[in-house]
Amino acid sequence: MTLLEEEGLPAADQHAIRSYLKAVFPFVEEFEKKAFPLGKSSPEDMLRFLMDQNGLTQYDLAAELGGQPVVSAVLRGKRKLTREHIERLCVRFHVGAATFYPGGSVAA
């Protein structure tokens, strides 16, 4: 059941709303791409972002990464995340491994 159906809208109204959204969505998407471009993020940037969003400190991630000094080195770009680090962070943050790879893709 869709949200429109849950709201009890008549079928004709549901159809009109869907048609409107199909027509408008490409323009909204294009505007967002121009107004809010997404740059490439480094693994360190993504880790910093996830920590900020979850209110975590370096000490909170010490167990996953092997100690606070390791977390600090990763965030400063002095040390790279290992595959094992990435697997643990994926579990903690409920994200895919590509989140922590430059370019957002995992080589097969």
FENCORRA-V926716 format. One record per helix or strand of 3 or more residues. SS is the DSSP state (~ for helix, > for strand). FROM is the first residue (numbers start at 1). LEN is the number of residues. Records with the same first field share a line. If there is no record, write none. Layout:
SS->FROM-LEN + FROM-LEN
This chain:
~->3-4 + 11-25 + 43-11 + 59-7 + 68-8 + 83-11 + 97-4 + 102-3
